[in-house]
Amino acid sequence: MDGLGRRLRASLRLKRGRGGSAQDNPGEAEKEPERAREHCLPNFAGGQHFFEYLLVVSLKKKRSGEDYEPTITYQFPKRENLLRGQQEEEERLLDAIPLFCFPDGNEWATLPGYRRETFSFVLTNVDGSRKIGYCRRLLPSGPGPRLPKVYCIISCIGCFGLFSKILDEVEKRHQISMAVIYPFMQGLREAAFPAPGKTVTLKSFIPDSGTEFISLTRPLDSHLEHVDFSSLLHCLSFEQILQIFASAVLERRIIFLAEGLSTLSQCIHAAAALLYPFSWAHTYIPVVPESLLATVCCPTPFMVGVQMRFRQEVLESPMEEVLLVNLCEGTFLMSVGDEKDILPPKLQDDILGSLGQGINELQTSEQINEHVSGPFVQFFVKTVGHYASYIKREASGQGRFQERAFCKALTSKTKRRFVKKFVKTQLFSLFIQEAEKSKNPPAGYFQRKILEYEEQKKQKKSREKTVK
């Protein structure tokens, strides 16, 4: 593998967290060069900067004159007067980005036409901080065959729909001149990222069009702002989505295959979002660059997307216990075989029933996201929503989770059997660690659903007593 691939892997390493597997041993972790882990994107309050960089990545001829390689040809803003450590970090970041903008390999040629694609990738720095790349790949305007280029916005904020709209504005200005992009991005950089449900309005001047006002609204439910379930629903059945969820809950290896970068990116983000309020803490690469295809041989959990052109290489790779999902045909090419038996049967039926109810009446992406996410959140409410009652507080305020009593509290044997496995995962371990540190349950969407469920149970008991 070339030097760029080595530098890329170095820039993707993340500190290991607590959990029950070998990857948590620092000595073992150093033996995993392909590691590219990422926790679910955080829910940001308002007030942060929208982005760090706008980059244009173009294909340039290699010195050998044979193939093309992706190269950053425009960067805004230029960072100056950086400290040595900051400069090294920036170099690692800028080295990695071109490969993720063109993960298809180097077999490029000029094209007379190209369907634009919008996708994203995630880079995890050595200190655990995450940066998201929002990409728009298109063919520049002009006569004759041309090479595609990528506009890439690097941000610490996860909000795919909002950044897709920003890329629309960048693309519109690109048709006029690069000089027109600069004032728009400068205005965006100076604006504060809005709080959930709020809107920020930017004033922008475009030659021959005059002054425009651009409104950017952040979704109200921040846990769904980096996801669009439409592609996943288009590619797979509810039953298949449920099996993918079951595999992810037990932290197995999942590979998505698709032709388009947009489809891969959206589907893998959607699969990870189904785990809310838990965070996928293992290898997570929405679109695997060709030079990192060996990731699929990793013995630890991963969730990755691979372009269909590399299907044969994936099938010939030595892999164990992998769920290989063909998004183009809506099939599983490989599976463990027990995916339908992982979750409690009654709760599986509840999820499928909820997903199928009124799906054809939904119109907006927000409605679809809420409809799809809701049943999976409810699944966790019913299985582990009682967690806070089993965190015993010491005088210092530090909590200690009572695992045995927590599992025993479940009266359903099938729920208890599932939860006994789930509590051993890093998904649950990381969640409980945060809960142990916090004196009060977080006042978020999940906690709200727990309280609603508990109130419903009280009302049901009250009605049953009245009937008796």
C-alpha positions as a Markdown table, in Angstrom:
| # | Residue | x | y | z |
|---|---|---|---|---|
| 1 | Met | 0.0 | 0.0 | 0.0 |
| 2 | Asp | 1.3 | 3.5 | -0.9 |
| 3 | Gly | 2.5 | 6.2 | 1.5 |
| 4 | Leu | -0.8 | 8.0 | 1.2 |
| 5 | Gly | -2.6 | 4.9 | 2.5 |
| 6 | Arg | -0.3 | 4.7 | 5.5 |
| 7 | Arg | -0.7 | 8.3 | 6.3 |
| 8 | Leu | -4.4 | 8.0 | 6.0 |
| 9 | Arg | -4.5 | 5.1 | 8.4 |
| 10 | Ala | -2.4 | 7.0 | 10.9 |
| 11 | Ser | -4.8 | 9.9 | 10.8 |
| 12 | Leu | -7.8 | 7.6 | 11.4 |
| 13 | Arg | -6.7 | 6.1 | 14.7 |
| 14 | Leu | -8.9 | 6.8 | 17.7 |
| 15 | Lys | -8.4 | 6.2 | 21.5 |
| 16 | Arg | -10.0 | 3.0 | 22.6 |
| 17 | Gly | -12.9 | 3.0 | 25.1 |
| 18 | Arg | -14.0 | 0.5 | 27.7 |
| 19 | Gly | -15.6 | -2.6 | 26.5 |
| 20 | Gly | -15.5 | -6.4 | 26.6 |
| 21 | Ser | -13.3 | -7.2 | 23.6 |
| 22 | Ala | -9.6 | -7.3 | 22.6 |
| 23 | Gln | -9.7 | -3.9 | 20.9 |
| 24 | Asp | -9.8 | -2.2 | 24.3 |
| 25 | Asn | -6.3 | -3.5 | 25.2 |
| 26 | Pro | -3.9 | -0.8 | 24.0 |
| 27 | Gly | -1.3 | -3.4 | 23.1 |
| 28 | Glu | -3.8 | -5.3 | 21.0 |
| 29 | Ala | -5.1 | -2.1 | 19.4 |
| 30 | Glu | -1.7 | -1.2 | 17.9 |
| 31 | Lys | -2.0 | -4.4 | 15.9 |
| 32 | Glu | -5.0 | -3.1 | 14.0 |
| 33 | Pro | -3.7 | -0.8 | 11.3 |
| 34 | Glu | -6.9 | -0.6 | 9.4 |
| 35 | Arg | -8.9 | 0.7 | 12.3 |
| 36 | Ala | -11.1 | 3.7 | 11.6 |
| 37 | Arg | -13.6 | 4.0 | 14.4 |
| 38 | Glu | -16.2 | 6.6 | 15.0 |
| 39 | His | -18.9 | 7.2 | 17.7 |
| 40 | Cys | -22.3 | 8.4 | 16.5 |
| 41 | Leu | -22.2 | 12.0 | 15.7 |
| 42 | Pro | -22.8 | 14.2 | 18.7 |
| 43 | Asn | -25.9 | 16.5 | 19.2 |
| 44 | Phe | -24.6 | 20.0 | 19.0 |
| 45 | Ala | -26.1 | 23.0 | 20.7 |
| 46 | Gly | -26.4 | 26.1 | 18.6 |
| 47 | Gly | -23.5 | 28.7 | 18.4 |
| 48 | Gln | -20.7 | 26.6 | 16.8 |
| 49 | His | -19.1 | 27.5 | 13.5 |
| 50 | Phe | -20.7 | 25.8 | 10.5 |
| 51 | Phe | -17.5 | 24.5 | 9.0 |
| 52 | Glu | -13.7 | 24.4 | 9.1 |
| 53 | Tyr | -12.8 | 24.2 | 5.4 |
| 54 | Leu | -14.3 | 24.3 | 2.0 |
| 55 | Leu | -12.0 | 22.3 | -0.4 |
| 56 | Val | -12.1 | 21.6 | -4.1 |
| 57 | Val | -10.5 | 18.2 | -4.9 |
| 58 | Ser | -9.6 | 17.7 | -8.6 |
| 59 | Leu | -8.1 | 14.8 | -10.5 |
| 60 | Lys | -4.5 | 15.6 | -11.6 |
| 61 | Lys | -2.1 | 13.5 | -13.7 |
| 62 | Lys | 0.5 | 11.7 | -11.8 |
| 63 | Arg | 4.2 | 12.4 | -12.6 |
| 64 | Ser | 4.3 | 9.1 | -14.4 |
| 65 | Gly | 1.7 | 10.6 | -16.8 |
| 66 | Glu | -0.4 | 7.4 | -16.7 |
| 67 | Asp | -3.1 | 7.7 | -14.0 |
| 68 | Tyr | -4.8 | 10.5 | -12.1 |
| 69 | Glu | -4.7 | 11.2 | -8.4 |
| 70 | Pro | -7.1 | 13.3 | -6.4 |
| 71 | Thr | -5.5 | 16.6 | -5.3 |
| 72 | Ile | -6.7 | 19.6 | -3.3 |
| 73 | Thr | -6.8 | 22.5 | -5.8 |
| 74 | Tyr | -8.7 | 25.1 | -3.6 |
| 75 | Gln | -8.8 | 25.7 | 0.1 |
| 76 | Phe | -10.8 | 28.2 | 2.1 |
| 77 | Pro | -9.8 | 29.5 | 4.5 |
| 78 | Lys | -6.0 | 29.2 | 4.4 |
| 79 | Arg | -4.7 | 28.5 | 7.8 |
| 80 | Glu | -1.6 | 30.5 | 8.8 |
| 81 | Asn | 0.5 | 30.9 | 12.0 |
| 82 | Leu | -0.4 | 27.4 | 13.2 |
| 83 | Leu | 1.5 | 25.8 | 16.1 |
| 84 | Arg | 3.6 | 22.8 | 15.1 |
| 85 | Gly | 1.2 | 20.3 | 16.5 |
| 86 | Gln | -1.7 | 22.0 | 14.8 |
| 87 | Gln | 0.1 | 22.1 | 11.5 |
| 88 | Glu | 0.9 | 18.4 | 11.7 |
| 89 | Glu | -2.8 | 17.7 | 12.4 |
| 90 | Glu | -3.9 | 19.8 | 9.5 |
| 91 | Glu | -1.4 | 18.1 | 7.2 |
| 92 | Arg | -2.8 | 14.6 | 8.2 |
| 93 | Leu | -6.3 | 15.8 | 7.6 |
| 94 | Leu | -5.6 | 17.3 | 4.2 |
| 95 | Asp | -3.6 | 14.2 | 3.2 |
| 96 | Ala | -6.6 | 11.9 | 4.0 |
| 97 | Ile | -9.4 | 14.0 | 2.4 |
| 98 | Pro | -8.7 | 13.5 | -1.4 |
| 99 | Leu | -8.8 | 9.7 | -1.1 |
| 100 | Phe | -12.3 | 9.8 | 0.5 |
| 101 | Cys | -13.5 | 12.3 | -2.2 |
| 102 | Phe | -12.4 | 9.8 | -4.9 |
| 103 | Pro | -12.6 | 6.4 | -3.2 |
| 104 | Asp | -13.2 | 4.6 | -6.5 |
| 105 | Gly | -9.5 | 4.1 | -7.3 |
| 106 | Asn | -7.4 | 5.7 | -10.0 |
| 107 | Glu | -9.1 | 4.3 | -13.2 |
| 108 | Trp | -10.5 | 7.7 | -14.2 |
| 109 | Ala | -10.9 | 9.1 | -17.7 |
| 110 | Thr | -12.5 | 12.3 | -19.1 |
| 111 | Leu | -16.3 | 12.0 | -19.3 |
| 112 | Pro | -18.9 | 13.7 | -21.6 |
| 113 | Gly | -21.5 | 13.5 | -18.8 |
| 114 | Tyr | -21.7 | 12.6 | -15.1 |
| 115 | Arg | -24.6 | 12.3 | -12.7 |
| 116 | Arg | -23.7 | 14.4 | -9.7 |
| 117 | Glu | -23.4 | 12.7 | -6.3 |
| 118 | Thr | -23.8 | 13.9 | -2.7 |
| 119 | Phe | -22.2 | 11.9 | 0.0 |
| 120 | Ser | -20.2 | 12.2 | 3.2 |
| 121 | Phe | -17.4 | 10.5 | 5.1 |
| 122 | Val | -16.1 | 10.6 | 8.7 |
| 123 | Leu | -12.5 | 11.0 | 9.8 |
| 124 | Thr | -11.6 | 10.4 | 13.5 |
| 125 | Asn | -8.5 | 12.0 | 14.8 |
| 126 | Val | -6.0 | 10.6 | 17.3 |
| 127 | Asp | -7.6 | 12.5 | 20.2 |
| 128 | Gly | -11.1 | 11.1 | 19.4 |
| 129 | Ser | -12.4 | 14.2 | 17.8 |
| 130 | Arg | -14.4 | 13.7 | 14.6 |
| 131 | Lys | -14.6 | 15.6 | 11.4 |
| 132 | Ile | -17.3 | 15.0 | 8.7 |
| 133 | Gly | -16.7 | 15.6 | 5.0 |
| 134 | Tyr | -19.8 | 16.6 | 3.0 |
| 135 | Cys | -19.1 | 16.1 | -0.7 |
| 136 | Arg | -20.7 | 17.1 | -3.9 |
| 137 | Arg | -19.1 | 15.4 | -6.9 |
| 138 | Leu | -19.9 | 16.8 | -10.3 |
| 139 | Leu | -18.6 | 17.5 | -13.8 |
| 140 | Pro | -17.4 | 21.1 | -14.3 |
| 141 | Ser | -19.3 | 23.1 | -16.9 |
| 142 | Gly | -17.5 | 23.3 | -20.3 |
| 143 | Pro | -17.3 | 21.8 | -23.8 |
| 144 | Gly | -16.2 | 18.2 | -24.5 |
| 145 | Pro | -15.2 | 15.4 | -22.1 |
| 146 | Arg | -14.0 | 16.5 | -18.6 |
| 147 | Leu | -12.9 | 15.1 | -15.3 |
| 148 | Pro | -15.2 | 15.3 | -12.3 |
| 149 | Lys | -14.3 | 17.4 | -9.3 |
| 150 | Val | -15.5 | 17.4 | -5.7 |
| 151 | Tyr | -16.6 | 20.3 | -3.5 |
| 152 | Cys | -15.9 | 19.1 | 0.1 |
| 153 | Ile | -17.0 | 20.9 | 3.3 |
| 154 | Ile | -15.2 | 19.8 | 6.4 |
| 155 | Ser | -17.1 | 20.3 | 9.6 |
| 156 | Cys | -17.4 | 18.9 | 13.2 |
| 157 | Ile | -21.2 | 19.1 | 12.9 |
| 158 | Gly | -23.4 | 16.3 | 11.8 |
| 159 | Cys | -26.3 | 17.5 | 9.8 |
| 160 | Phe | -26.4 | 16.0 | 6.3 |
| 161 | Gly | -29.6 | 17.6 | 5.0 |
| 162 | Leu | -28.5 | 21.1 | 6.0 |
| 163 | Phe | -25.0 | 20.8 | 4.4 |
| 164 | Ser | -26.5 | 19.3 | 1.3 |
| 165 | Lys | -28.4 | 22.6 | 0.9 |
| 166 | Ile | -25.2 | 24.5 | 1.4 |
| 167 | Leu | -23.5 | 22.4 | -1.3 |
| 168 | Asp | -26.4 | 23.4 | -3.6 |
| 169 | Glu | -25.5 | 27.0 | -3.1 |
| 170 | Val | -21.8 | 26.4 | -3.6 |
| 171 | Glu | -22.6 | 24.5 | -6.9 |
| 172 | Lys | -24.9 | 27.3 | -8.1 |
| 173 | Arg | -22.1 | 29.9 | -7.5 |
| 174 | His | -19.5 | 27.6 | -9.0 |
| 175 | Gln | -21.3 | 27.8 | -12.4 |
| 176 | Ile | -20.5 | 31.6 | -12.3 |
| 177 | Ser | -17.0 | 31.8 | -10.8 |
| 178 | Met | -15.0 | 30.6 | -7.8 |
| 179 | Ala | -14.8 | 34.2 | -6.8 |
| 180 | Val | -18.6 | 34.2 | -6.1 |
| 181 | Ile | -18.2 | 31.3 | -3.7 |
| 182 | Tyr | -15.9 | 33.1 | -1.4 |
| 183 | Pro | -18.2 | 35.8 | 0.0 |
| 184 | Phe | -21.0 | 33.2 | 0.6 |
| 185 | Met | -18.7 | 30.8 | 2.5 |
| 186 | Gln | -17.2 | 33.8 | 4.4 |
| 187 | Gly | -20.7 | 34.8 | 5.5 |
| 188 | Leu | -21.5 | 31.2 | 6.5 |
| 189 | Arg | -18.3 | 30.9 | 8.5 |
| 190 | Glu | -19.1 | 34.0 | 10.4 |
| 191 | Ala | -22.7 | 32.8 | 11.2 |
| 192 | Ala | -23.4 | 30.7 | 14.3 |
| 193 | Phe | -24.8 | 27.2 | 13.8 |
| 194 | Pro | -28.5 | 27.3 | 14.9 |
| 195 | Ala | -30.0 | 25.4 | 17.8 |
| 196 | Pro | -32.4 | 22.5 | 16.9 |
| 197 | Gly | -35.5 | 23.8 | 15.1 |
| 198 | Lys | -34.0 | 27.3 | 14.6 |
| 199 | Thr | -33.1 | 29.0 | 11.3 |
| 200 | Val | -30.1 | 31.2 | 10.3 |
| 201 | Thr | -30.6 | 33.5 | 7.3 |
| 202 | Leu | -27.6 | 34.6 | 5.2 |
| 203 | Lys | -27.5 | 37.5 | 2.8 |
| 204 | Ser | -25.5 | 36.8 | -0.4 |
| 205 | Phe | -25.0 | 38.8 | -3.6 |
| 206 | Ile | -24.8 | 37.0 | -7.0 |
| 207 | Pro | -23.9 | 38.9 | -10.2 |
| 208 | Asp | -26.9 | 39.3 | -12.6 |
| 209 | Ser | -29.2 | 38.0 | -9.8 |
| 210 | Gly | -28.8 | 40.6 | -7.1 |
| 211 | Thr | -29.0 | 40.0 | -3.4 |
| 212 | Glu | -30.4 | 36.7 | -2.1 |
| 213 | Phe | -31.5 | 35.6 | 1.3 |
| 214 | Ile | -30.7 | 32.0 | 2.1 |
| 215 | Ser | -32.4 | 30.3 | 5.0 |
| 216 | Leu | -30.8 | 27.3 | 6.6 |
| 217 | Thr | -33.1 | 25.5 | 9.2 |
| 218 | Arg | -31.8 | 22.8 | 11.6 |
| 219 | Pro | -34.1 | 19.9 | 12.2 |
| 220 | Leu | -35.9 | 19.9 | 15.6 |
| 221 | Asp | -35.0 | 16.3 | 16.5 |
| 222 | Ser | -31.2 | 16.6 | 16.5 |
| 223 | His | -30.7 | 12.9 | 16.8 |
| 224 | Leu | -32.0 | 12.5 | 13.3 |
| 225 | Glu | -30.3 | 15.4 | 11.6 |
| 226 | His | -27.5 | 13.4 | 10.0 |
| 227 | Val | -29.7 | 10.8 | 8.4 |
| 228 | Asp | -32.1 | 10.2 | 5.6 |
| 229 | Phe | -33.9 | 6.9 | 5.7 |
| 230 | Ser | -35.4 | 7.2 | 2.2 |
| 231 | Ser | -32.5 | 5.4 | 0.5 |
| 232 | Leu | -32.5 | 2.5 | 3.0 |
| 233 | Leu | -36.3 | 2.0 | 2.5 |
| 234 | His | -35.9 | 2.2 | -1.3 |
| 235 | Cys | -33.2 | -0.5 | -1.3 |
| 236 | Leu | -34.4 | -3.0 | 1.4 |
| 237 | Ser | -37.5 | -4.5 | 2.9 |
| 238 | Phe | -38.6 | -3.8 | 6.5 |
| 239 | Glu | -37.6 | -7.4 | 7.4 |
| 240 | Gln | -34.1 | -6.9 | 6.0 |
| 241 | Ile | -33.6 | -3.6 | 7.8 |
| 242 | Leu | -34.6 | -5.3 | 11.0 |
| 243 | Gln | -32.0 | -8.0 | 10.5 |
| 244 | Ile | -29.3 | -5.4 | 9.8 |
| 245 | Phe | -30.4 | -3.7 | 13.1 |
| 246 | Ala | -30.2 | -7.0 | 15.0 |
| 247 | Ser | -26.6 | -7.6 | 13.6 |
| 248 | Ala | -25.6 | -4.1 | 14.5 |
| 249 | Val | -27.0 | -4.4 | 18.1 |
| 250 | Leu | -24.7 | -7.4 | 18.7 |
| 251 | Glu | -21.8 | -5.5 | 17.1 |
| 252 | Arg | -21.2 | -7.8 | 14.1 |
| 253 | Arg | -19.4 | -7.1 | 10.8 |
| 254 | Ile | -21.7 | -5.4 | 8.2 |
| 255 | Ile | -20.7 | -4.6 | 4.7 |
| 256 | Phe | -23.0 | -2.6 | 2.3 |
| 257 | Leu | -22.4 | -2.9 | -1.4 |
| 258 | Ala | -23.8 | -0.3 | -3.9 |
| 259 | Glu | -22.9 | 1.5 | -7.2 |
| 260 | Gly | -23.4 | 5.0 | -6.1 |
| 261 | Leu | -21.6 | 6.9 | -3.4 |
| 262 | Ser | -24.8 | 8.7 | -2.3 |
| 263 | Thr | -26.6 | 5.4 | -1.8 |
| 264 | Leu | -23.7 | 3.9 | 0.3 |
| 265 | Ser | -23.3 | 7.0 | 2.4 |
| 266 | Gln | -27.0 | 7.5 | 3.1 |
| 267 | Cys | -27.7 | 3.8 | 3.9 |
| 268 | Ile | -24.8 | 3.3 | 6.2 |
| 269 | His | -25.6 | 6.5 | 8.2 |
| 270 | Ala | -29.2 | 5.3 | 8.4 |
| 271 | Ala | -28.2 | 1.9 | 9.7 |
| 272 | Ala | -26.0 | 3.5 | 12.4 |
| 273 | Ala | -28.8 | 5.9 | 13.3 |
| 274 | Leu | -31.1 | 3.0 | 14.1 |
| 275 | Leu | -29.0 | 2.3 | 17.2 |
| 276 | Tyr | -30.0 | 5.6 | 18.9 |
| 277 | Pro | -29.5 | 6.3 | 21.8 |
| 278 | Phe | -26.5 | 4.0 | 21.5 |
| 279 | Ser | -23.3 | 4.9 | 19.5 |
| 280 | Trp | -21.5 | 2.6 | 17.1 |
| 281 | Ala | -17.9 | 2.7 | 18.5 |
| 282 | His | -16.1 | 0.5 | 16.0 |
| 283 | Thr | -14.7 | 0.7 | 12.5 |
| 284 | Tyr | -17.1 | 2.9 | 10.6 |
| 285 | Ile | -16.4 | 3.9 | 6.9 |
| 286 | Pro | -19.4 | 5.0 | 4.8 |
| 287 | Val | -17.3 | 4.6 | 1.6 |
| 288 | Val | -14.1 | 2.5 | 1.8 |
| 289 | Pro | -11.4 | 3.8 | -0.5 |
| 290 | Glu | -9.8 | 1.1 | -2.7 |
| 291 | Ser | -6.5 | 1.3 | -0.8 |
| 292 | Leu | -8.4 | 0.4 | 2.5 |
| 293 | Leu | -10.3 | -2.6 | 1.2 |
| 294 | Ala | -8.4 | -4.9 | 3.6 |
| 295 | Thr | -10.6 | -3.4 | 6.3 |
| 296 | Val | -13.2 | -6.1 | 5.4 |
| 297 | Cys | -10.7 | -8.7 | 6.8 |
| 298 | Cys | -10.6 | -7.0 | 10.2 |
| 299 | Pro | -11.4 | -9.5 | 13.0 |
| 300 | Thr | -13.2 | -6.8 | 15.0 |
| 301 | Pro | -16.7 | -5.3 | 14.5 |
| 302 | Phe | -17.2 | -2.9 | 11.6 |
| 303 | Met | -19.8 | -1.2 | 9.5 |
| 304 | Val | -18.5 | -0.2 | 6.1 |
| 305 | Gly | -19.7 | 0.7 | 2.6 |
| 306 | Val | -18.0 | -0.7 | -0.5 |
| 307 | Gln | -18.6 | 0.3 | -4.2 |
| 308 | Met | -20.0 | -2.6 | -6.3 |
| 309 | Arg | -17.0 | -2.5 | -8.6 |
| 310 | Phe | -15.0 | -4.1 | -5.7 |
| 311 | Arg | -17.6 | -6.8 | -5.1 |
| 312 | Gln | -15.4 | -9.6 | -6.2 |
| 313 | Glu | -12.4 | -8.5 | -4.1 |
| 314 | Val | -14.8 | -8.4 | -1.1 |
| 315 | Leu | -16.2 | -11.9 | -1.8 |
| 316 | Glu | -12.7 | -13.3 | -2.2 |
| 317 | Ser | -11.5 | -11.8 | 1.1 |
| 318 | Pro | -11.1 | -14.0 | 4.2 |
| 319 | Met | -14.1 | -13.0 | 6.4 |
| 320 | Glu | -16.0 | -14.6 | 9.2 |
| 321 | Glu | -19.5 | -13.9 | 10.4 |
| 322 | Val | -20.3 | -11.1 | 8.0 |
| 323 | Leu | -23.6 | -9.7 | 6.9 |
| 324 | Leu | -23.0 | -8.6 | 3.3 |
| 325 | Val | -25.8 | -6.4 | 2.0 |
| 326 | Asn | -26.3 | -5.9 | -1.8 |
| 327 | Leu | -28.2 | -2.6 | -1.9 |
| 328 | Cys | -28.5 | -2.7 | -5.7 |
| 329 | Glu | -30.5 | -5.9 | -5.7 |
| 330 | Gly | -31.9 | -5.8 | -2.1 |
| 331 | Thr | -30.4 | -9.1 | -1.1 |
| 332 | Phe | -28.0 | -10.5 | 1.5 |
| 333 | Leu | -25.0 | -12.1 | -0.3 |
| 334 | Met | -23.6 | -13.5 | 3.0 |
| 335 | Ser | -25.1 | -13.8 | 6.5 |
| 336 | Val | -24.5 | -15.6 | 9.8 |
| 337 | Gly | -27.9 | -17.3 | 9.6 |
| 338 | Asp | -29.4 | -16.4 | 12.9 |
| 339 | Glu | -30.3 | -12.7 | 12.2 |
| 340 | Lys | -34.0 | -13.4 | 12.6 |
| 341 | Asp | -33.6 | -15.0 | 16.0 |
| 342 | Ile | -31.5 | -12.3 | 17.8 |
| 343 | Leu | -34.3 | -10.0 | 18.9 |
| 344 | Pro | -37.4 | -11.0 | 21.0 |
| 345 | Pro | -40.1 | -12.2 | 18.6 |
| 346 | Lys | -42.9 | -10.1 | 20.1 |
| 347 | Leu | -40.7 | -6.9 | 19.8 |
| 348 | Gln | -39.8 | -7.8 | 16.2 |
| 349 | Asp | -43.5 | -8.0 | 15.4 |
| 350 | Asp | -44.0 | -4.6 | 17.1 |
| 351 | Ile | -41.3 | -3.0 | 15.0 |
| 352 | Leu | -42.5 | -4.4 | 11.7 |
| 353 | Gly | -46.1 | -3.5 | 12.5 |
| 354 | Ser | -45.2 | 0.1 | 13.3 |
| 355 | Leu | -43.0 | 0.5 | 10.2 |
| 356 | Gly | -45.8 | -0.8 | 7.9 |
| 357 | Gln | -48.5 | 1.4 | 9.4 |
| 358 | Gly | -49.2 | 4.6 | 7.3 |
| 359 | Ile | -45.8 | 4.5 | 5.5 |
| 360 | Asn | -47.4 | 5.5 | 2.2 |
| 361 | Glu | -49.0 | 8.7 | 3.7 |
| 362 | Leu | -45.6 | 10.2 | 4.6 |
| 363 | Gln | -44.4 | 13.0 | 2.4 |
| 364 | Thr | -41.4 | 14.9 | 4.0 |
| 365 | Ser | -38.0 | 13.4 | 4.9 |
| 366 | Glu | -38.6 | 14.5 | 8.5 |
| 367 | Gln | -41.8 | 12.5 | 8.6 |
| 368 | Ile | -40.1 | 9.5 | 7.1 |
| 369 | Asn | -37.1 | 9.7 | 9.6 |
| 370 | Glu | -39.4 | 10.0 | 12.6 |
| 371 | His | -41.6 | 7.1 | 11.3 |
| 372 | Val | -38.6 | 4.8 | 10.8 |
| 373 | Ser | -36.6 | 5.7 | 13.9 |
| 374 | Gly | -39.5 | 5.6 | 16.3 |
| 375 | Pro | -40.1 | 1.8 | 16.5 |
| 376 | Phe | -36.4 | 1.2 | 17.1 |
| 377 | Val | -36.2 | 3.8 | 19.9 |
| 378 | Gln | -39.3 | 2.1 | 21.4 |
| 379 | Phe | -37.5 | -1.2 | 21.2 |
| 380 | Phe | -34.7 | 0.1 | 23.4 |
| 381 | Val | -37.3 | 1.8 | 25.7 |
| 382 | Lys | -39.0 | -1.6 | 26.3 |
| 383 | Thr | -35.7 | -3.6 | 26.8 |
| 384 | Val | -33.3 | -1.3 | 28.6 |
| 385 | Gly | -35.4 | 1.8 | 29.4 |
| 386 | His | -35.3 | 0.9 | 33.1 |
| 387 | Tyr | -31.5 | 1.3 | 33.3 |
| 388 | Ala | -31.5 | 4.5 | 35.5 |
| 389 | Ser | -33.2 | 2.7 | 38.3 |
| 390 | Tyr | -30.3 | 0.3 | 38.5 |
| 391 | Ile | -27.5 | 2.8 | 38.9 |
| 392 | Lys | -26.5 | 2.9 | 42.6 |
| 393 | Arg | -25.0 | 6.2 | 43.6 |
| 394 | Glu | -22.1 | 6.5 | 46.1 |
| 395 | Ala | -21.6 | 9.4 | 48.4 |
| 396 | Ser | -19.2 | 11.0 | 45.9 |
| 397 | Gly | -22.0 | 10.9 | 43.3 |
| 398 | Gln | -20.3 | 8.3 | 41.1 |
| 399 | Gly | -22.8 | 5.7 | 39.9 |
| 400 | Arg | -22.4 | 1.9 | 39.8 |
| 401 | Phe | -24.5 | -0.1 | 37.4 |
| 402 | Gln | -26.2 | -3.1 | 39.0 |
| 403 | Glu | -26.1 | -5.4 | 35.9 |
| 404 | Arg | -27.5 | -8.6 | 37.5 |
| 405 | Ala | -30.5 | -6.9 | 39.1 |
| 406 | Phe | -31.1 | -4.9 | 35.9 |
| 407 | Cys | -31.4 | -8.1 | 33.8 |
| 408 | Lys | -33.5 | -9.9 | 36.4 |
| 409 | Ala | -36.0 | -7.1 | 36.5 |
| 410 | Leu | -37.2 | -8.1 | 33.0 |
| 411 | Thr | -40.1 | -10.6 | 33.5 |
| 412 | Ser | -40.1 | -11.7 | 29.8 |
| 413 | Lys | -37.7 | -14.6 | 29.2 |
| 414 | Thr | -37.0 | -13.6 | 25.6 |
| 415 | Lys | -36.3 | -9.9 | 26.6 |
| 416 | Arg | -34.0 | -11.1 | 29.4 |
| 417 | Arg | -32.1 | -13.5 | 27.1 |
| 418 | Phe | -31.5 | -10.6 | 24.6 |
| 419 | Val | -30.5 | -8.1 | 27.2 |
| 420 | Lys | -28.0 | -10.4 | 28.8 |
| 421 | Lys | -26.2 | -10.4 | 25.5 |
| 422 | Phe | -26.7 | -6.7 | 24.8 |
| 423 | Val | -25.2 | -5.5 | 28.1 |
| 424 | Lys | -21.9 | -7.1 | 27.1 |
| 425 | Thr | -21.5 | -5.0 | 24.0 |
| 426 | Gln | -19.5 | -1.8 | 23.8 |
| 427 | Leu | -22.7 | 0.0 | 22.6 |
| 428 | Phe | -24.2 | -0.5 | 26.0 |
| 429 | Ser | -21.0 | -0.2 | 28.0 |
| 430 | Leu | -20.2 | 3.3 | 26.6 |
| 431 | Phe | -23.8 | 4.4 | 27.2 |
| 432 | Ile | -23.8 | 3.2 | 30.8 |
| 433 | Gln | -20.4 | 4.8 | 31.5 |
| 434 | Glu | -21.9 | 8.2 | 30.7 |
| 435 | Ala | -25.0 | 7.4 | 32.8 |
| 436 | Glu | -22.8 | 6.4 | 35.7 |
| 437 | Lys | -21.0 | 9.8 | 35.5 |
| 438 | Ser | -24.2 | 11.8 | 35.3 |
| 439 | Lys | -26.3 | 12.3 | 38.5 |
| 440 | Asn | -29.5 | 12.8 | 36.5 |
| 441 | Pro | -30.7 | 11.0 | 33.3 |
| 442 | Pro | -30.1 | 13.2 | 30.2 |
| 443 | Ala | -33.1 | 15.2 | 29.3 |
| 444 | Gly | -33.1 | 14.1 | 25.7 |
| 445 | Tyr | -35.4 | 12.4 | 23.3 |
| 446 | Phe | -34.8 | 8.9 | 24.6 |
| 447 | Gln | -35.5 | 9.9 | 28.2 |
| 448 | Arg | -38.7 | 11.6 | 27.0 |
| 449 | Lys | -39.8 | 8.3 | 25.4 |
| 450 | Ile | -39.0 | 6.4 | 28.5 |
| 451 | Leu | -41.2 | 8.7 | 30.7 |
| 452 | Glu | -44.0 | 8.4 | 28.1 |
| 453 | Tyr | -43.8 | 4.6 | 28.2 |
| 454 | Glu | -43.8 | 4.5 | 32.0 |
| 455 | Glu | -46.8 | 6.7 | 32.1 |
| 456 | Gln | -48.7 | 4.5 | 29.6 |
| 457 | Lys | -47.9 | 1.4 | 31.8 |
| 458 | Lys | -49.3 | 3.2 | 34.8 |
| 459 | Gln | -52.5 | 4.2 | 33.0 |
| 460 | Lys | -52.9 | 0.6 | 31.8 |
| 461 | Lys | -52.6 | -0.8 | 35.3 |
| 462 | Ser | -55.1 | 1.8 | 36.6 |
| 463 | Arg | -57.6 | 0.8 | 33.9 |
| 464 | Glu | -57.1 | -2.9 | 34.7 |
| 465 | Lys | -57.8 | -2.2 | 38.4 |
| 466 | Thr | -60.9 | -0.3 | 37.5 |
| 467 | Val | -62.2 | -3.2 | 35.4 |
| 468 | Lys | -61.7 | -5.7 | 38.2 |
